[in-house]
């Protein structure tokens, strides 16, 4: 990630949460975030209704032999379309959608429906890392994590409170260096 990206992502996430009227200590419902940004969203079971062929659905959702699909974003004539796996838990779905929305917020390029036959769905690891970081900032802002730690919440309590997976809460705890800073909060 380029220099200053993490701080900028934190600022953007705070601005987005403020626009939505969500405090740093509150959970973010990414379905509401998607709606506020005017992004179309469909569960994978319903995208056939969107007019996609079976081949396009397979290319979009199951590229490279991927058996476990979480979510993806494609360009459509009216903007972006997020497709998500409706069989996952709310916490995982929320994280997956936050990741996809982060790609949109960060203005990453997407495949479009029209070029699905030629697309091999290659992923740029740098952009994936940026989207992961942005999603973490949206779902569990650093100030929210500090708020939770001051209340002696466990990682599982934090995950439950913010409607995220335990893995996401653990990752944010580690990635923000809270282990080294926790003594300052208690």
C-alpha positions, 0 to 999 in steps of 0.5 A: 500500500502506498504511503499514507493509504491507511490513514486516508482509509481511516479518514474516509471510513469516519466520513462515511460513518458520519454521513450515515449517522453511525458512531465509531462504537456502533455496528455498520450494516453494509446493506444500508451502506450499499443502499446509501451509495446507490449500488445494486446488490443481489444474492447469487441465487437471484442474479439469473433474474438480472439477465446473466447467462449461466456462463457469465454467472460461473465466470463472475462467481466461480472463477479459477475453480473457486468452490466457496464464493463470498462476493464480487463486484462488476460494472453494469450500465447503471454503475456497479453490481455487488453479488454476494453468497446469501448462505453465509452468516450475516457477519461474513456477508457484512465483511464481504460486502464491506470489502466489495464496497471498498473497491468502489469507494477506492475507485478500483476498476471492475470487469463488466458484464459485456466482457465476461466471456474474455475475463479470467478474473485475475486479482491485483493483490495490491488492490485486494489489500487496500480493499481489505484495509478499507473494509476493516476501517469501515466495519471496526474503526480504530476508535471503535476498537479503543472504545471496546477495549476500554470496556474490557470487551473480548475479541468475541464480544467485539465481533458480536457487538460490531456484527463482524466475524471473530477473524475480522475482529482479531485481524483489526486488533492485530493490524492496528497494533492494539496489543502494544497499546492496550495498557494505555486504555485500561 
